[in-house]
Amino acid sequence: MTALAAVDQQSRQTADEIQRLLTIYEESFHAVADAWRSMGLDENSGIQGAFREKIHRLHELSAQYNVDRLYTVLLQIRRSEKDLALRQDPAYRERVRTMIPEFRQLIERSELPDTAKQKLLAELTIYAKTFEPYAESALKASSGGGTGPFRDAAHRMEAILDAHRVPNLETSVLKLRRWEKDFLLRGGENYPSMLVETARTMRAQIAESPLPVADKALLISLLRDYQRSFLVLVSQRASIVTLTREMDAAADQVAPLITANVDQANQMMATRVGEIAETSQASVRLGLIVTACAIALGILLAVFITARIVRPVRQMAGLLDDLAYGTPTARVATVPGGRNEINAMGESLNTLLDHRATFLGWWKASMAELSARRDLDGATSEAARDEAITELRAASIAKVQQLNAIRGRLMLHARRMVDVSQRIGSAGGIPAEDAKALEHAAQGMETLLEVLAAEGAQQPEQAQASTTANVRAGT
């Protein structure tokens, strides 16, 4: 941005706008990263870890109040007991005898507190022992109205189960987990409201249950903490979506500005090349007039002037025309260390062509790299990602090749400066030609070093872009 701002006023405005957008992008990126850390980078950290811990505890406790199966088997035992008294059929006694061991196994495998299990097992033992005398009397049509110790034991077991029974509590907890997972996977707006409604129903069921007050308070507190943490996560997710849109919007505006700046640079280059071409053509016409006047001095002098002046000037004019309307690859033949103006003009034109080729090649490679990075960030399939990576690698290789070429040219300038300095040292003075050659070599090295400095300044931005890609992938 600093190098771009130094070109002209319009480039300075473009650089300021790009810098502003990059600042917005950086701030938005850090805000998104902080929001993700707050929400939790995995299921055990941040807001996710907070509500996950609450729901796991709630799920563990809900298993202690899932006695529906026990309650159903106990009711089936009591029904068979009543049918035995009504019909005096031995099959009902056998059914009760079969279901008592089944009921005992269910009690032992349940997740009820140990004290409740022991009470149920003790009452079941009493029921099993006292049921047999009752069954004998019932089969003799003298049931005594279905009362006795077995009936009292059955009532006490029902009371114990009622004290630990919240209908469908564990199922409701699983529903909460389902709405939670659906929201994390799909981000639908209806899932939070469904979760809140399920939690409200669960609180009503817990409040109406015969559980102890302390157990009710614990369950309701865990449920409210879970709901509160989940709604905070929903809000944080919405904030992340908004911040991500702002970050993407800033990034999407940078590329058009760079493209417009390249177009502007190309137009400016074409204008300057046209001016140089007009000046060169005027110089050619003047040279032709001088040549025509010098014909009188002799054919030998005319041939010499034509070979040494007119031909290089025409070649330079042709190159300038190509420079105005295309991309010339040829160069003016020059003599190293030559001391005439035409040779100096040729060297200057060759330097201009080299600088232009370096500038255009660098911009094309940079734009290809930027385009490849955008395609890589926006890739939605593995094939598209591979293609974007291939393009990015090709752009990087092109830039490395250009850097190697620049390094070679720097070495040539350095050797030329060494030669000039040696001549200066041996001559004891500074000829004007050597001073000019030394100045040109220094200017050439300065230009090439600016390109290398721009590449060095670009490396931190590439590292930051790589970090941005890694954080999205982890997400």
C-alpha positions as CSV (number, residue, x, y, z in Angstrom):
1,M,0.0,0.0,0.0
2,T,2.9,2.4,0.8
3,A,4.5,1.7,-2.7
4,L,1.1,2.2,-4.4
5,A,0.4,5.4,-2.6
6,A,3.7,6.9,-3.8
7,V,2.7,6.6,-7.5
8,D,0.2,9.4,-7.9
9,Q,-2.8,11.0,-6.3
10,Q,-5.4,8.6,-7.7
11,S,-3.3,5.6,-6.6
12,R,-2.9,7.2,-3.2
13,Q,-6.7,7.3,-2.9
14,T,-7.0,3.7,-4.0
15,A,-4.3,2.7,-1.5
16,D,-6.2,4.5,1.3
17,E,-9.5,2.8,0.4
18,I,-7.8,-0.6,0.2
19,Q,-6.1,0.0,3.6
20,R,-9.5,1.0,5.1
21,L,-11.2,-2.2,3.8
22,L,-8.3,-4.3,5.1
23,T,-8.6,-2.7,8.5
24,I,-12.3,-3.5,8.5
25,Y,-11.5,-7.1,7.4
26,E,-8.9,-7.5,10.2
27,E,-11.2,-6.1,12.9
28,S,-14.1,-8.3,11.7
29,F,-11.9,-11.3,11.6
30,H,-10.7,-10.8,15.2
31,A,-14.3,-10.2,16.3
32,V,-15.4,-13.5,14.6
33,A,-12.5,-15.4,16.2
34,D,-13.3,-14.0,19.6
35,A,-17.0,-14.9,19.1
36,W,-16.1,-18.5,18.1
37,R,-13.9,-18.8,21.2
38,S,-16.7,-17.5,23.4
39,M,-19.2,-19.9,21.8
40,G,-16.7,-22.8,22.2
41,L,-14.3,-24.3,19.7
42,D,-15.4,-27.8,20.8
43,E,-18.3,-29.3,22.7
44,N,-16.5,-28.9,26.0
45,S,-15.5,-25.2,25.9
46,G,-17.2,-21.9,26.0
47,I,-21.0,-21.6,26.0
48,Q,-21.3,-25.0,24.4
49,G,-19.5,-26.6,27.3
50,A,-21.6,-24.7,29.8
51,F,-25.0,-25.9,28.6
52,R,-23.7,-29.4,27.7
53,E,-22.6,-29.9,31.3
54,K,-26.0,-28.9,32.6
55,I,-28.0,-31.1,30.2
56,H,-25.7,-34.1,31.0
57,R,-26.4,-33.7,34.7
58,L,-30.1,-33.3,34.0
59,H,-30.0,-36.5,31.9
60,E,-28.3,-38.4,34.7
61,L,-30.9,-37.3,37.2
62,S,-33.8,-38.0,34.8
63,A,-32.9,-41.7,34.8
64,Q,-33.6,-41.8,38.5
65,Y,-37.2,-40.7,37.9
66,N,-37.9,-42.9,34.9
67,V,-40.1,-45.5,36.8
68,D,-42.8,-45.9,34.1
69,R,-41.8,-49.5,33.3
70,L,-41.7,-50.4,37.0
71,Y,-45.0,-48.8,37.6
72,T,-46.5,-50.7,34.6
73,V,-45.3,-54.1,35.8
74,L,-46.6,-53.4,39.4
75,L,-50.0,-52.5,38.0
76,Q,-50.0,-55.7,35.9
77,I,-49.3,-57.7,39.1
78,R,-52.1,-55.9,40.9
79,R,-54.5,-56.6,38.0
80,S,-53.7,-60.3,38.0
81,E,-54.2,-60.3,41.8
82,K,-57.7,-58.8,41.3
83,D,-58.5,-61.2,38.5
84,L,-57.5,-64.1,40.8
85,A,-60.0,-63.0,43.4
86,L,-62.8,-62.4,40.8
87,R,-62.4,-65.6,38.8
88,Q,-60.6,-68.1,41.1
89,D,-58.4,-69.2,38.1
90,P,-55.0,-70.6,39.0
91,A,-53.5,-69.1,35.9
92,Y,-53.7,-65.6,37.5
93,R,-51.7,-66.9,40.5
94,E,-49.0,-68.3,38.1
95,R,-48.9,-64.9,36.3
96,V,-48.3,-63.1,39.5
97,R,-45.6,-65.6,40.5
98,T,-43.9,-65.0,37.0
99,M,-44.1,-61.2,37.2
100,I,-42.6,-60.9,40.7
101,P,-39.1,-62.0,39.6
102,E,-39.4,-59.8,36.5
103,F,-40.3,-56.9,38.8
104,R,-37.3,-57.6,41.1
105,Q,-34.9,-57.6,38.1
106,L,-36.3,-54.3,36.9
107,I,-35.8,-52.8,40.3
108,E,-32.2,-54.0,40.5
109,R,-31.3,-52.7,37.0
110,S,-33.0,-49.4,37.5
111,E,-31.1,-46.2,38.3
112,L,-33.2,-45.3,41.3
113,P,-31.3,-44.3,44.5
114,D,-30.0,-47.2,46.5
115,T,-32.3,-46.4,49.4
116,A,-35.4,-46.5,47.2
117,K,-34.2,-49.8,45.6
118,Q,-33.8,-51.4,49.0
119,K,-37.2,-50.3,50.2
120,L,-38.9,-51.6,47.0
121,L,-37.0,-55.0,47.2
122,A,-38.0,-55.3,50.9
123,E,-41.7,-54.6,50.2
124,L,-41.6,-56.9,47.2
125,T,-40.3,-59.7,49.5
126,I,-43.2,-59.0,51.9
127,Y,-45.7,-59.0,49.0
128,A,-44.4,-62.3,47.6
129,K,-44.5,-64.1,51.0
130,T,-48.0,-62.8,51.9
131,F,-49.5,-63.3,48.5
132,E,-49.3,-67.1,48.6
133,P,-51.8,-67.5,51.6
134,Y,-54.1,-65.0,49.9
135,A,-53.9,-66.9,46.6
136,E,-54.9,-70.2,48.4
137,S,-57.9,-68.6,50.1
138,A,-58.9,-66.8,46.8
139,L,-58.9,-70.1,45.0
140,K,-61.3,-71.5,47.7
141,A,-63.6,-68.5,47.1
142,S,-62.7,-66.9,50.4
143,S,-60.5,-64.0,49.4
144,G,-61.5,-61.8,52.3
145,G,-62.2,-58.8,50.0
146,G,-58.6,-58.7,48.6
147,T,-57.1,-57.2,51.7
148,G,-54.1,-58.2,53.7
149,P,-50.3,-57.6,54.2
150,F,-49.7,-58.2,50.5
151,R,-52.0,-55.3,49.7
152,D,-50.4,-53.0,52.1
153,A,-46.9,-53.9,50.7
154,A,-48.2,-53.2,47.2
155,H,-49.5,-49.8,48.3
156,R,-46.2,-48.9,49.9
157,M,-44.4,-49.9,46.6
158,E,-46.8,-47.6,44.7
159,A,-46.1,-44.8,47.1
160,I,-42.3,-45.2,46.6
161,L,-42.6,-45.2,42.8
162,D,-44.9,-42.2,42.9
163,A,-42.3,-40.3,45.0
164,H,-39.8,-40.9,42.2
165,R,-42.0,-40.6,39.1
166,V,-42.0,-37.7,36.7
167,P,-43.8,-38.9,33.5
168,N,-41.7,-38.8,30.3
169,L,-38.9,-36.8,32.0
170,E,-36.1,-38.8,30.3
171,T,-37.9,-38.6,26.9
172,S,-38.3,-34.9,27.3
173,V,-34.6,-34.5,28.0
174,L,-33.8,-36.5,24.8
175,K,-36.1,-34.1,22.9
176,L,-34.1,-31.1,24.3
177,R,-30.9,-32.7,22.9
178,R,-32.6,-33.3,19.6
179,W,-33.6,-29.6,19.2
180,E,-30.1,-28.6,20.3
181,K,-28.3,-30.8,17.8
182,D,-30.7,-29.8,15.0
183,F,-29.9,-26.1,15.7
184,L,-26.2,-26.7,15.8
185,L,-26.3,-28.7,12.5
186,R,-28.8,-26.6,10.5
187,G,-29.2,-23.3,12.3
188,G,-32.9,-23.1,11.8
189,E,-34.8,-20.4,13.6
190,N,-37.6,-22.7,14.7
191,Y,-35.5,-25.0,16.9
192,P,-34.8,-22.5,19.7
193,S,-38.6,-21.9,20.2
194,M,-39.2,-25.7,20.1
195,L,-36.6,-26.2,22.8
196,V,-38.0,-23.4,25.0
197,E,-41.5,-24.9,24.7
198,T,-40.2,-28.4,25.6
199,A,-38.4,-27.0,28.6
200,R,-41.5,-25.1,29.8
201,T,-43.5,-28.3,29.6
202,M,-40.8,-30.2,31.6
203,R,-40.8,-27.5,34.3
204,A,-44.6,-27.9,34.6
205,Q,-44.3,-31.7,34.9
206,I,-41.6,-31.4,37.5
207,A,-43.6,-28.9,39.5
208,E,-46.7,-31.0,39.5
209,S,-44.8,-34.3,40.4
210,P,-44.7,-35.7,44.0
211,L,-40.9,-35.3,44.1
212,P,-39.3,-33.8,47.2
213,V,-39.0,-30.0,47.1
214,A,-35.2,-30.2,47.0
215,D,-35.2,-32.6,44.0
216,K,-37.7,-30.3,42.2
217,A,-35.6,-27.2,42.8
218,L,-32.4,-29.0,41.5
219,L,-34.1,-30.3,38.3
220,I,-35.8,-26.9,37.6
221,S,-32.5,-25.0,38.3
222,L,-30.5,-27.3,35.9
223,L,-33.2,-26.9,33.3
224,R,-33.3,-23.1,33.5
225,D,-29.5,-22.9,33.4
226,Y,-29.4,-25.1,30.3
227,Q,-32.1,-23.0,28.6
228,R,-30.3,-19.8,29.4
229,S,-27.0,-21.0,28.1
230,F,-28.5,-22.4,24.9
231,L,-30.3,-19.0,24.2
232,V,-26.9,-17.2,24.7
233,L,-25.4,-19.6,22.2
234,V,-28.2,-18.8,19.7
235,S,-27.5,-15.1,20.1
236,Q,-23.7,-15.6,19.7
237,R,-24.3,-17.7,16.6
238,A,-26.4,-14.9,15.1
239,S,-23.6,-12.4,16.0
240,I,-21.0,-14.6,14.2
241,V,-23.1,-14.7,11.1
242,T,-23.4,-10.9,11.0
243,L,-19.7,-10.4,11.6
244,T,-18.7,-12.9,9.0
245,R,-20.9,-11.1,6.4
246,E,-19.1,-7.9,7.2
247,M,-15.7,-9.6,6.9
248,D,-16.6,-11.1,3.5
249,A,-18.0,-7.9,2.3
250,A,-14.8,-6.0,3.0
251,A,-12.7,-8.8,1.3
252,D,-14.9,-8.8,-1.8
253,Q,-14.4,-5.1,-2.2
254,V,-10.6,-5.2,-2.3
255,A,-10.2,-7.2,-5.5
256,P,-12.3,-4.8,-7.7
257,L,-10.2,-1.9,-6.4
258,I,-6.9,-3.7,-7.3
259,T,-8.3,-4.5,-10.8
260,A,-9.3,-0.9,-11.3
261,N,-5.9,0.2,-10.2
262,V,-4.2,-2.1,-12.7
263,D,-6.4,-0.8,-15.5
264,Q,-5.5,2.7,-14.5
265,A,-1.8,1.8,-14.5
266,N,-2.2,0.3,-18.0
267,Q,-3.9,3.4,-19.3
268,M,-1.2,5.6,-17.8
269,M,1.5,3.4,-19.3
270,A,-0.2,3.5,-22.8
271,T,-0.3,7.4,-22.6
272,R,3.3,7.7,-21.6
273,V,4.4,5.2,-24.3
274,G,2.5,7.3,-26.9
275,E,4.3,10.5,-25.7
276,I,7.6,8.7,-26.0
277,A,6.7,7.4,-29.4
278,E,5.9,10.9,-30.7
279,T,9.1,12.3,-29.3
280,S,11.1,9.4,-30.8
281,Q,9.4,9.9,-34.2
282,A,10.3,13.6,-34.1
283,S,13.9,12.6,-33.3
284,V,13.9,10.1,-36.2
285,R,12.7,12.8,-38.6
286,L,15.4,15.2,-37.5
287,G,17.9,12.4,-37.9
288,L,16.8,11.8,-41.4
289,I,17.1,15.5,-42.3
290,V,20.6,15.6,-40.9
291,T,21.4,12.4,-42.8
292,A,20.1,13.9,-46.1
293,C,22.3,17.0,-45.6
294,A,25.3,14.8,-44.8
295,I,25.0,12.8,-48.1
296,A,27.1,15.5,-49.7
297,L,30.0,14.6,-47.5
298,G,30.2,11.3,-49.2
299,I,28.7,7.9,-49.6
300,L,31.0,6.4,-47.0
301,L,30.0,8.9,-44.4
302,A,26.3,8.4,-45.3
303,V,26.6,4.6,-44.9
304,F,28.4,5.1,-41.6
305,I,25.7,7.4,-40.3
306,T,23.0,5.2,-41.5
307,A,24.5,2.1,-39.9
308,R,25.3,3.8,-36.6
309,I,22.4,6.2,-36.2
310,V,19.4,5.7,-38.5
311,R,19.1,1.9,-38.1
312,P,19.1,1.9,-34.3
313,V,16.7,4.9,-34.2
314,R,14.3,3.1,-36.6
315,Q,14.6,0.0,-34.5
316,M,13.8,2.1,-31.4
317,A,10.8,3.7,-33.2
318,G,9.5,0.3,-34.1
319,L,9.9,-0.9,-30.5
320,L,8.1,2.2,-29.2
321,D,5.2,1.5,-31.6
322,D,5.1,-2.1,-30.4
323,L,5.3,-0.7,-26.8
324,A,2.2,1.5,-27.5
325,Y,0.1,-1.3,-29.0
326,G,1.5,-4.5,-27.7
327,T,4.1,-6.3,-25.7
328,P,7.5,-6.2,-27.5
329,T,10.0,-8.9,-26.8
330,A,12.9,-7.7,-29.0
331,R,15.6,-5.3,-27.6
332,V,17.8,-2.7,-29.2
333,A,21.3,-3.9,-29.8
334,T,23.7,-1.9,-27.7
335,V,27.5,-1.9,-27.1
336,P,28.4,-2.3,-23.4
337,G,30.3,0.8,-22.3
338,G,29.4,2.7,-25.5
339,R,29.9,6.4,-25.4
340,N,27.4,7.8,-28.0
341,E,23.9,9.1,-27.4
342,I,22.2,6.5,-29.7
343,N,23.7,3.7,-27.6
344,A,22.6,5.5,-24.4
345,M,19.1,5.9,-25.9
346,G,19.0,2.2,-26.7
347,E,20.1,1.2,-23.2
348,S,17.5,3.5,-21.7
349,L,14.8,2.0,-24.0
350,N,15.9,-1.5,-23.1
351,T,15.7,-0.6,-19.5
352,L,12.2,0.8,-20.0
353,L,11.1,-2.4,-21.7
354,D,12.6,-4.5,-18.9
355,H,10.9,-2.5,-16.2
356,R,7.6,-2.6,-18.0
357,A,7.9,-6.3,-18.5
358,T,8.8,-6.8,-14.9
359,F,5.9,-4.5,-13.8
360,L,3.3,-6.3,-16.0
361,G,4.6,-9.8,-15.1
362,W,4.5,-9.0,-11.5
363,W,0.9,-7.6,-11.6
364,K,-0.3,-10.6,-13.7
365,A,1.3,-13.0,-11.2
366,S,-0.2,-11.1,-8.3
367,M,-3.6,-11.0,-9.8
368,A,-3.4,-14.7,-10.7
369,E,-2.4,-15.5,-7.1
370,L,-5.2,-13.3,-5.7
371,S,-7.8,-14.9,-8.0
372,A,-6.5,-18.4,-7.0
373,R,-6.8,-17.5,-3.3
374,R,-10.3,-16.3,-3.7
375,D,-11.3,-19.4,-5.7
376,L,-9.6,-21.5,-3.0
377,D,-11.6,-19.7,-0.2
378,G,-14.8,-20.1,-2.1
379,A,-14.3,-23.7,-3.3
380,T,-17.3,-25.9,-2.6
381,S,-15.9,-29.2,-3.9
382,E,-12.7,-31.1,-3.7
383,A,-12.1,-30.7,-7.5
384,A,-12.6,-26.9,-7.3
385,R,-10.2,-26.8,-4.4
386,D,-7.6,-28.8,-6.2
387,E,-7.9,-26.6,-9.3
388,A,-7.6,-23.5,-7.1
389,I,-4.5,-24.9,-5.4
390,T,-2.9,-25.7,-8.8
391,E,-3.5,-22.1,-10.0
392,L,-2.1,-20.7,-6.8
393,R,1.0,-22.9,-7.1
394,A,1.5,-21.8,-10.7
395,A,1.2,-18.1,-9.7
396,S,3.7,-18.6,-6.9
397,I,6.1,-20.3,-9.3
398,A,5.8,-17.4,-11.8
399,K,6.6,-14.9,-9.0
400,V,9.6,-16.9,-7.9
401,Q,10.9,-17.0,-11.5
402,Q,10.4,-13.2,-11.7
403,L,12.3,-12.8,-8.5
404,N,15.2,-14.9,-9.8
405,A,15.2,-12.8,-13.0
406,I,15.3,-9.6,-10.9
407,R,18.2,-11.1,-8.8
408,G,20.1,-11.8,-12.1
409,R,19.6,-8.2,-13.2
410,L,20.7,-6.9,-9.8
411,M,23.9,-9.0,-10.2
412,L,24.6,-7.4,-13.6
413,H,24.1,-3.9,-12.2
414,A,26.4,-4.7,-9.3
415,R,29.1,-6.0,-11.6
416,R,28.8,-2.9,-13.7
417,M,29.1,-0.6,-10.6
418,V,32.2,-2.6,-9.7
419,D,33.7,-2.0,-13.1
420,V,32.9,1.7,-13.1
421,S,34.4,2.1,-9.6
422,Q,37.6,0.3,-10.7
423,R,37.9,2.7,-13.7
424,I,37.4,5.6,-11.4
425,G,40.0,4.4,-9.0
426,S,42.6,3.8,-11.8
427,A,41.9,7.1,-13.7
428,G,42.0,9.2,-10.6
429,G,38.9,11.2,-11.8
430,I,35.3,10.6,-12.5
431,P,34.5,10.8,-16.3
432,A,30.9,12.0,-17.1
433,E,30.1,8.7,-18.9
434,D,31.2,6.6,-15.9
435,A,29.2,8.8,-13.5
436,K,26.2,8.4,-15.7
437,A,26.6,4.7,-16.0
438,L,27.0,4.4,-12.2
439,E,23.9,6.5,-11.7
440,H,21.9,4.3,-14.1
441,A,23.1,1.1,-12.4
442,A,22.2,2.5,-9.0
443,Q,18.7,3.5,-10.2
444,G,18.1,0.1,-11.8
445,M,19.1,-1.6,-8.5
446,E,16.8,0.8,-6.6
447,T,13.8,-0.1,-8.8
448,L,14.4,-3.8,-8.6
449,L,14.9,-3.6,-4.8
450,E,11.6,-1.8,-4.5
451,V,9.9,-4.8,-6.2
452,L,11.7,-7.2,-3.8
453,A,10.6,-4.9,-0.9
454,A,7.0,-5.1,-2.1
455,E,7.3,-8.9,-2.1
456,G,8.7,-8.9,1.5
457,A,5.8,-6.7,2.6
458,Q,3.4,-9.1,1.0
459,Q,4.6,-12.1,3.0
460,P,2.9,-11.1,6.4
461,E,-0.3,-10.5,4.5
462,Q,-0.1,-14.0,2.9
463,A,0.6,-15.5,6.4
464,Q,-2.4,-13.7,7.8
465,A,-4.6,-14.9,4.9
466,S,-3.3,-18.5,5.5
467,T,-4.3,-18.1,9.2
468,T,-7.8,-17.0,8.2
469,A,-8.2,-20.1,5.9
470,N,-7.1,-22.4,8.8
471,V,-9.7,-20.9,11.2
472,R,-12.5,-21.4,8.7
473,A,-11.5,-25.0,8.1
474,G,-11.4,-25.7,11.8
475,T,-14.9,-24.2,12.0
